[in-house]
Amino acid sequence: MRSLLITLAVVAVVLIALGLLIKAVKWLIIIGLIALVASIVMGFLKGRQAVK
């Protein structure tokens, strides 16, 4: 599960970087931010489950 979160975060960062470099497609930044938020939320939820 951790590798999935890391992969999702890397993809999010790459999409954000591409969006900033191209400056033409705002959707890349939006999708990257959504993926980054999703990876943070999933990591938080998995961390809470591990604590229980």
mmCIF file of the N, C-alpha and C atoms, coordinates in Angstrom:
data_MODEL
# 
_entry.id   MODEL 
# 
loop_
_atom_site.group_PDB 
_atom_site.id 
_atom_site.type_symbol 
_atom_site.label_atom_id 
_atom_site.label_alt_id 
_atom_site.label_comp_id 
_atom_site.label_asym_id 
_atom_site.label_entity_id 
_atom_site.label_seq_id 
_atom_site.pdbx_PDB_ins_code 
_atom_site.Cartn_x 
_atom_site.Cartn_y 
_atom_site.Cartn_z 
_atom_site.occupancy 
_atom_site.B_iso_or_equiv 
_atom_site.pdbx_formal_charge 
_atom_site.auth_seq_id 
_atom_site.auth_comp_id 
_atom_site.auth_asym_id 
_atom_site.auth_atom_id 
_atom_site.pdbx_PDB_model_num 
ATOM 1   N N  . MET A 1 1  ? 0.831  -1.197 0.000   1.00 0.00 ? 1  MET A N  1 
ATOM 2   C CA . MET A 1 1  ? 0.000  0.000  0.000   1.00 0.00 ? 1  MET A CA 1 
ATOM 3   C C  . MET A 1 1  ? 0.870  1.253  0.000   1.00 0.00 ? 1  MET A C  1 
ATOM 4   N N  . ARG A 1 2  ? 1.987  1.195  0.711   1.00 0.00 ? 2  ARG A N  1 
ATOM 5   C CA . ARG A 1 2  ? 2.871  2.359  0.774   1.00 0.00 ? 2  ARG A CA 1 
ATOM 6   C C  . ARG A 1 2  ? 3.432  2.694  -0.605  1.00 0.00 ? 2  ARG A C  1 
ATOM 7   N N  . SER A 1 3  ? 3.763  1.666  -1.396  1.00 0.00 ? 3  SER A N  1 
ATOM 8   C CA . SER A 1 3  ? 4.304  1.925  -2.729  1.00 0.00 ? 3  SER A CA 1 
ATOM 9   C C  . SER A 1 3  ? 3.251  2.581  -3.623  1.00 0.00 ? 3  SER A C  1 
ATOM 10  N N  . LEU A 1 4  ? 1.982  2.217  -3.429  1.00 0.00 ? 4  LEU A N  1 
ATOM 11  C CA . LEU A 1 4  ? 0.901  2.847  -4.196  1.00 0.00 ? 4  LEU A CA 1 
ATOM 12  C C  . LEU A 1 4  ? 0.805  4.329  -3.845  1.00 0.00 ? 4  LEU A C  1 
ATOM 13  N N  . LEU A 1 5  ? 0.904  4.652  -2.565  1.00 0.00 ? 5  LEU A N  1 
ATOM 14  C CA . LEU A 1 5  ? 0.832  6.053  -2.144  1.00 0.00 ? 5  LEU A CA 1 
ATOM 15  C C  . LEU A 1 5  ? 2.010  6.848  -2.688  1.00 0.00 ? 5  LEU A C  1 
ATOM 16  N N  . ILE A 1 6  ? 3.206  6.250  -2.644  1.00 0.00 ? 6  ILE A N  1 
ATOM 17  C CA . ILE A 1 6  ? 4.394  6.932  -3.161  1.00 0.00 ? 6  ILE A CA 1 
ATOM 18  C C  . ILE A 1 6  ? 4.255  7.154  -4.658  1.00 0.00 ? 6  ILE A C  1 
ATOM 19  N N  . THR A 1 7  ? 3.784  6.139  -5.370  1.00 0.00 ? 7  THR A N  1 
ATOM 20  C CA . THR A 1 7  ? 3.594  6.272  -6.822  1.00 0.00 ? 7  THR A CA 1 
ATOM 21  C C  . THR A 1 7  ? 2.578  7.352  -7.140  1.00 0.00 ? 7  THR A C  1 
ATOM 22  N N  . LEU A 1 8  ? 1.481  7.385  -6.397  1.00 0.00 ? 8  LEU A N  1 
ATOM 23  C CA . LEU A 1 8  ? 0.443  8.391  -6.617  1.00 0.00 ? 8  LEU A CA 1 
ATOM 24  C C  . LEU A 1 8  ? 0.986  9.794  -6.355  1.00 0.00 ? 8  LEU A C  1 
ATOM 25  N N  . ALA A 1 9  ? 1.782  9.941  -5.305  1.00 0.00 ? 9  ALA A N  1 
ATOM 26  C CA . ALA A 1 9  ? 2.365  11.244 -4.986  1.00 0.00 ? 9  ALA A CA 1 
ATOM 27  C C  . ALA A 1 9  ? 3.354  11.675 -6.070  1.00 0.00 ? 9  ALA A C  1 
ATOM 28  N N  . VAL A 1 10 ? 4.162  10.739 -6.573  1.00 0.00 ? 10 VAL A N  1 
ATOM 29  C CA . VAL A 1 10 ? 5.130  11.063 -7.631  1.00 0.00 ? 10 VAL A CA 1 
ATOM 30  C C  . VAL A 1 10 ? 4.400  11.492 -8.895  1.00 0.00 ? 10 VAL A C  1 
ATOM 31  N N  . VAL A 1 11 ? 3.348  10.775 -9.245  1.00 0.00 ? 11 VAL A N  1 
ATOM 32  C CA . VAL A 1 11 ? 2.559  11.144 -10.430 1.00 0.00 ? 11 VAL A CA 1 
ATOM 33  C C  . VAL A 1 11 ? 1.953  12.529 -10.247 1.00 0.00 ? 11 VAL A C  1 
ATOM 34  N N  . ALA A 1 12 ? 1.476  12.818 -9.038  1.00 0.00 ? 12 ALA A N  1 
ATOM 35  C CA . ALA A 1 12 ? 0.895  14.130 -8.771  1.00 0.00 ? 12 ALA A CA 1 
ATOM 36  C C  . ALA A 1 12 ? 1.933  15.223 -8.953  1.00 0.00 ? 12 ALA A C  1 
ATOM 37  N N  . VAL A 1 13 ? 3.125  15.020 -8.425  1.00 0.00 ? 13 VAL A N  1 
ATOM 38  C CA . VAL A 1 13 ? 4.191  16.028 -8.543  1.00 0.00 ? 13 VAL A CA 1 
ATOM 39  C C  . VAL A 1 13 ? 4.590  16.211 -10.000 1.00 0.00 ? 13 VAL A C  1 
ATOM 40  N N  . VAL A 1 14 ? 4.687  15.107 -10.751 1.00 0.00 ? 14 VAL A N  1 
ATOM 41  C CA . VAL A 1 14 ? 5.050  15.202 -12.172 1.00 0.00 ? 14 VAL A CA 1 
ATOM 42  C C  . VAL A 1 14 ? 3.985  15.974 -12.942 1.00 0.00 ? 14 VAL A C  1 
ATOM 43  N N  . LEU A 1 15 ? 2.706  15.689 -12.673 1.00 0.00 ? 15 LEU A N  1 
ATOM 44  C CA . LEU A 1 15 ? 1.636  16.404 -13.370 1.00 0.00 ? 15 LEU A CA 1 
ATOM 45  C C  . LEU A 1 15 ? 1.655  17.892 -13.027 1.00 0.00 ? 15 LEU A C  1 
ATOM 46  N N  . ILE A 1 16 ? 1.906  18.229 -11.772 1.00 0.00 ? 16 ILE A N  1 
ATOM 47  C CA . ILE A 1 16 ? 1.971  19.636 -11.382 1.00 0.00 ? 16 ILE A CA 1 
ATOM 48  C C  . ILE A 1 16 ? 3.145  20.311 -12.077 1.00 0.00 ? 16 ILE A C  1 
ATOM 49  N N  . ALA A 1 17 ? 4.295  19.638 -12.102 1.00 0.00 ? 17 ALA A N  1 
ATOM 50  C CA . ALA A 1 17 ? 5.480  20.210 -12.755 1.00 0.00 ? 17 ALA A CA 1 
ATOM 51  C C  . ALA A 1 17 ? 5.236  20.410 -14.246 1.00 0.00 ? 17 ALA A C  1 
ATOM 52  N N  . LEU A 1 18 ? 4.626  19.425 -14.900 1.00 0.00 ? 18 LEU A N  1 
ATOM 53  C CA . LEU A 1 18 ? 4.320  19.563 -16.328 1.00 0.00 ? 18 LEU A CA 1 
ATOM 54  C C  . LEU A 1 18 ? 3.359  20.722 -16.570 1.00 0.00 ? 18 LEU A C  1 
ATOM 55  N N  . GLY A 1 19 ? 2.371  20.826 -15.710 1.00 0.00 ? 19 GLY A N  1 
ATOM 56  C CA . GLY A 1 19 ? 1.409  21.920 -15.854 1.00 0.00 ? 19 GLY A CA 1 
ATOM 57  C C  . GLY A 1 19 ? 2.066  23.276 -15.690 1.00 0.00 ? 19 GLY A C  1 
ATOM 58  N N  . LEU A 1 20 ? 3.009  23.379 -14.740 1.00 0.00 ? 20 LEU A N  1 
ATOM 59  C CA . LEU A 1 20 ? 3.698  24.655 -14.545 1.00 0.00 ? 20 LEU A CA 1 
ATOM 60  C C  . LEU A 1 20 ? 4.652  24.963 -15.692 1.00 0.00 ? 20 LEU A C  1 
ATOM 61  N N  . LEU A 1 21 ? 5.295  23.927 -16.234 1.00 0.00 ? 21 LEU A N  1 
ATOM 62  C CA . LEU A 1 21 ? 6.234  24.147 -17.334 1.00 0.00 ? 21 LEU A CA 1 
ATOM 63  C C  . LEU A 1 21 ? 5.503  24.519 -18.621 1.00 0.00 ? 21 LEU A C  1 
ATOM 64  N N  . ILE A 1 22 ? 4.414  23.858 -18.887 1.00 0.00 ? 22 ILE A N  1 
ATOM 65  C CA . ILE A 1 22 ? 3.680  24.111 -20.132 1.00 0.00 ? 22 ILE A CA 1 
ATOM 66  C C  . ILE A 1 22 ? 2.895  25.415 -20.035 1.00 0.00 ? 22 ILE A C  1 
ATOM 67  N N  . LYS A 1 23 ? 2.315  25.689 -18.886 1.00 0.00 ? 23 LYS A N  1 
ATOM 68  C CA . LYS A 1 23 ? 1.500  26.879 -18.632 1.00 0.00 ? 23 LYS A CA 1 
ATOM 69  C C  . LYS A 1 23 ? 0.274  26.952 -19.534 1.00 0.00 ? 23 LYS A C  1 
ATOM 70  N N  . ALA A 1 24 ? -0.034 25.894 -20.241 1.00 0.00 ? 24 ALA A N  1 
ATOM 71  C CA . ALA A 1 24 ? -1.161 25.934 -21.157 1.00 0.00 ? 24 ALA A CA 1 
ATOM 72  C C  . ALA A 1 24 ? -2.346 25.125 -20.630 1.00 0.00 ? 24 ALA A C  1 
ATOM 73  N N  . VAL A 1 25 ? -2.058 24.109 -19.839 1.00 0.00 ? 25 VAL A N  1 
ATOM 74  C CA . VAL A 1 25 ? -3.116 23.200 -19.429 1.00 0.00 ? 25 VAL A CA 1 
ATOM 75  C C  . VAL A 1 25 ? -3.293 23.283 -17.916 1.00 0.00 ? 25 VAL A C  1 
ATOM 76  N N  . LYS A 1 26 ? -4.336 23.959 -17.488 1.00 0.00 ? 26 LYS A N  1 
ATOM 77  C CA . LYS A 1 26 ? -4.606 24.081 -16.056 1.00 0.00 ? 26 LYS A CA 1 
ATOM 78  C C  . LYS A 1 26 ? -5.133 22.774 -15.478 1.00 0.00 ? 26 LYS A C  1 
ATOM 79  N N  . TRP A 1 27 ? -5.668 21.923 -16.345 1.00 0.00 ? 27 TRP A N  1 
ATOM 80  C CA . TRP A 1 27 ? -6.224 20.657 -15.860 1.00 0.00 ? 27 TRP A CA 1 
ATOM 81  C C  . TRP A 1 27 ? -5.149 19.759 -15.289 1.00 0.00 ? 27 TRP A C  1 
ATOM 82  N N  . LEU A 1 28 ? -3.931 19.817 -15.817 1.00 0.00 ? 28 LEU A N  1 
ATOM 83  C CA . LEU A 1 28 ? -2.846 18.993 -15.274 1.00 0.00 ? 28 LEU A CA 1 
ATOM 84  C C  . LEU A 1 28 ? -2.571 19.368 -13.822 1.00 0.00 ? 28 LEU A C  1 
ATOM 85  N N  . ILE A 1 29 ? -2.583 20.662 -13.534 1.00 0.00 ? 29 ILE A N  1 
ATOM 86  C CA . ILE A 1 29 ? -2.346 21.114 -12.169 1.00 0.00 ? 29 ILE A CA 1 
ATOM 87  C C  . ILE A 1 29 ? -3.499 20.668 -11.269 1.00 0.00 ? 29 ILE A C  1 
ATOM 88  N N  . ILE A 1 30 ? -4.722 20.795 -11.751 1.00 0.00 ? 30 ILE A N  1 
ATOM 89  C CA . ILE A 1 30 ? -5.885 20.417 -10.948 1.00 0.00 ? 30 ILE A CA 1 
ATOM 90  C C  . ILE A 1 30 ? -5.874 18.920 -10.659 1.00 0.00 ? 30 ILE A C  1 
ATOM 91  N N  . ILE A 1 31 ? -5.621 18.104 -11.678 1.00 0.00 ? 31 ILE A N  1 
ATOM 92  C CA . ILE A 1 31 ? -5.585 16.654 -11.492 1.00 0.00 ? 31 ILE A CA 1 
ATOM 93  C C  . ILE A 1 31 ? -4.429 16.270 -10.570 1.00 0.00 ? 31 ILE A C  1 
ATOM 94  N N  . GLY A 1 32 ? -3.287 16.910 -10.743 1.00 0.00 ? 32 GLY A N  1 
ATOM 95  C CA . GLY A 1 32 ? -2.140 16.639 -9.872  1.00 0.00 ? 32 GLY A CA 1 
ATOM 96  C C  . GLY A 1 32 ? -2.440 16.969 -8.423  1.00 0.00 ? 32 GLY A C  1 
ATOM 97  N N  . LEU A 1 33 ? -3.099 18.106 -8.189  1.00 0.00 ? 33 LEU A N  1 
ATOM 98  C CA . LEU A 1 33 ? -3.445 18.487 -6.821  1.00 0.00 ? 33 LEU A CA 1 
ATOM 99  C C  . LEU A 1 33 ? -4.453 17.513 -6.217  1.00 0.00 ? 33 LEU A C  1 
ATOM 100 N N  . ILE A 1 34 ? -5.421 17.077 -7.025  1.00 0.00 ? 34 ILE A N  1 
ATOM 101 C CA . ILE A 1 34 ? -6.401 16.104 -6.538  1.00 0.00 ? 34 ILE A CA 1 
ATOM 102 C C  . ILE A 1 34 ? -5.704 14.785 -6.171  1.00 0.00 ? 34 ILE A C  1 
ATOM 103 N N  . ALA A 1 35 ? -4.780 14.341 -7.011  1.00 0.00 ? 35 ALA A N  1 
ATOM 104 C CA . ALA A 1 35 ? -4.050 13.102 -6.722  1.00 0.00 ? 35 ALA A CA 1 
ATOM 105 C C  . ALA A 1 35 ? -3.189 13.260 -5.473  1.00 0.00 ? 35 ALA A C  1 
ATOM 106 N N  . LEU A 1 36 ? -2.572 14.429 -5.307  1.00 0.00 ? 36 LEU A N  1 
ATOM 107 C CA . LEU A 1 36 ? -1.749 14.668 -4.129  1.00 0.00 ? 36 LEU A CA 1 
ATOM 108 C C  . LEU A 1 36 ? -2.601 14.662 -2.863  1.00 0.00 ? 36 LEU A C  1 
ATOM 109 N N  . VAL A 1 37 ? -3.742 15.323 -2.906  1.00 0.00 ? 37 VAL A N  1 
ATOM 110 C CA . VAL A 1 37 ? -4.640 15.339 -1.750  1.00 0.00 ? 37 VAL A CA 1 
ATOM 111 C C  . VAL A 1 37 ? -5.136 13.922 -1.455  1.00 0.00 ? 37 VAL A C  1 
ATOM 112 N N  . ALA A 1 38 ? -5.459 13.170 -2.509  1.00 0.00 ? 38 ALA A N  1 
ATOM 113 C CA . ALA A 1 38 ? -5.932 11.799 -2.310  1.00 0.00 ? 38 ALA A CA 1 
ATOM 114 C C  . ALA A 1 38 ? -4.858 10.943 -1.652  1.00 0.00 ? 38 ALA A C  1 
ATOM 115 N N  . SER A 1 39 ? -3.596 11.112 -2.059  1.00 0.00 ? 39 SER A N  1 
ATOM 116 C CA . SER A 1 39 ? -2.526 10.313 -1.457  1.00 0.00 ? 39 SER A CA 1 
ATOM 117 C C  . SER A 1 39 ? -2.318 10.696 0.002   1.00 0.00 ? 39 SER A C  1 
ATOM 118 N N  . ILE A 1 40 ? -2.445 11.984 0.325   1.00 0.00 ? 40 ILE A N  1 
ATOM 119 C CA . ILE A 1 40 ? -2.305 12.421 1.715   1.00 0.00 ? 40 ILE A CA 1 
ATOM 120 C C  . ILE A 1 40 ? -3.434 11.850 2.567   1.00 0.00 ? 40 ILE A C  1 
ATOM 121 N N  . VAL A 1 41 ? -4.663 11.913 2.057   1.00 0.00 ? 41 VAL A N  1 
ATOM 122 C CA . VAL A 1 41 ? -5.807 11.395 2.805   1.00 0.00 ? 41 VAL A CA 1 
ATOM 123 C C  . VAL A 1 41 ? -5.687 9.884  3.003   1.00 0.00 ? 41 VAL A C  1 
ATOM 124 N N  . MET A 1 42 ? -5.299 9.157  1.948   1.00 0.00 ? 42 MET A N  1 
ATOM 125 C CA . MET A 1 42 ? -5.151 7.707  2.063   1.00 0.00 ? 42 MET A CA 1 
ATOM 126 C C  . MET A 1 42 ? -4.046 7.352  3.054   1.00 0.00 ? 42 MET A C  1 
ATOM 127 N N  . GLY A 1 43 ? -2.946 8.094  3.018   1.00 0.00 ? 43 GLY A N  1 
ATOM 128 C CA . GLY A 1 43 ? -1.861 7.865  3.962   1.00 0.00 ? 43 GLY A CA 1 
ATOM 129 C C  . GLY A 1 43 ? -2.300 8.128  5.390   1.00 0.00 ? 43 GLY A C  1 
ATOM 130 N N  . PHE A 1 44 ? -3.081 9.174  5.596   1.00 0.00 ? 44 PHE A N  1 
ATOM 131 C CA . PHE A 1 44 ? -3.579 9.501  6.932   1.00 0.00 ? 44 PHE A CA 1 
ATOM 132 C C  . PHE A 1 44 ? -4.504 8.407  7.442   1.00 0.00 ? 44 PHE A C  1 
ATOM 133 N N  . LEU A 1 45 ? -5.407 7.939  6.567   1.00 0.00 ? 45 LEU A N  1 
ATOM 134 C CA . LEU A 1 45 ? -6.340 6.891  6.974   1.00 0.00 ? 45 LEU A CA 1 
ATOM 135 C C  . LEU A 1 45 ? -5.614 5.585  7.275   1.00 0.00 ? 45 LEU A C  1 
ATOM 136 N N  . LYS A 1 46 ? -4.626 5.233  6.459   1.00 0.00 ? 46 LYS A N  1 
ATOM 137 C CA . LYS A 1 46 ? -3.868 4.003  6.703   1.00 0.00 ? 46 LYS A CA 1 
ATOM 138 C C  . LYS A 1 46 ? -3.047 4.137  7.978   1.00 0.00 ? 46 LYS A C  1 
ATOM 139 N N  . GLY A 1 47 ? -2.539 5.324  8.252   1.00 0.00 ? 47 GLY A N  1 
ATOM 140 C CA . GLY A 1 47 ? -1.792 5.560  9.491   1.00 0.00 ? 47 GLY A CA 1 
ATOM 141 C C  . GLY A 1 47 ? -2.668 5.411  10.708  1.00 0.00 ? 47 GLY A C  1 
ATOM 142 N N  . ARG A 1 48 ? -3.890 5.879  10.616  1.00 0.00 ? 48 ARG A N  1 
ATOM 143 C CA . ARG A 1 48 ? -4.827 5.735  11.736  1.00 0.00 ? 48 ARG A CA 1 
ATOM 144 C C  . ARG A 1 48 ? -5.200 4.283  11.966  1.00 0.00 ? 48 ARG A C  1 
ATOM 145 N N  . GLN A 1 49 ? -5.344 3.528  10.868  1.00 0.00 ? 49 GLN A N  1 
ATOM 146 C CA . GLN A 1 49 ? -5.669 2.108  11.005  1.00 0.00 ? 49 GLN A CA 1 
ATOM 147 C C  . GLN A 1 49 ? -4.505 1.347  11.636  1.00 0.00 ? 49 GLN A C  1 
ATOM 148 N N  . ALA A 1 50 ? -3.268 1.748  11.307  1.00 0.00 ? 50 ALA A N  1 
ATOM 149 C CA . ALA A 1 50 ? -2.090 1.078  11.852  1.00 0.00 ? 50 ALA A CA 1 
ATOM 150 C C  . ALA A 1 50 ? -1.969 1.339  13.357  1.00 0.00 ? 50 ALA A C  1 
ATOM 151 N N  . VAL A 1 51 ? -2.412 2.515  13.801  1.00 0.00 ? 51 VAL A N  1 
ATOM 152 C CA . VAL A 1 51 ? -2.328 2.873  15.208  1.00 0.00 ? 51 VAL A CA 1 
ATOM 153 C C  . VAL A 1 51 ? -3.310 2.042  16.033  1.00 0.00 ? 51 VAL A C  1 
ATOM 154 N N  . LYS A 1 52 ? -4.482 1.766  15.459  1.00 0.00 ? 52 LYS A N  1 
ATOM 155 C CA . LYS A 1 52 ? -5.509 1.008  16.191  1.00 0.00 ? 52 LYS A CA 1 
ATOM 156 C C  . LYS A 1 52 ? -5.075 -0.367 16.434  1.00 0.00 ? 52 LYS A C  1 
# 
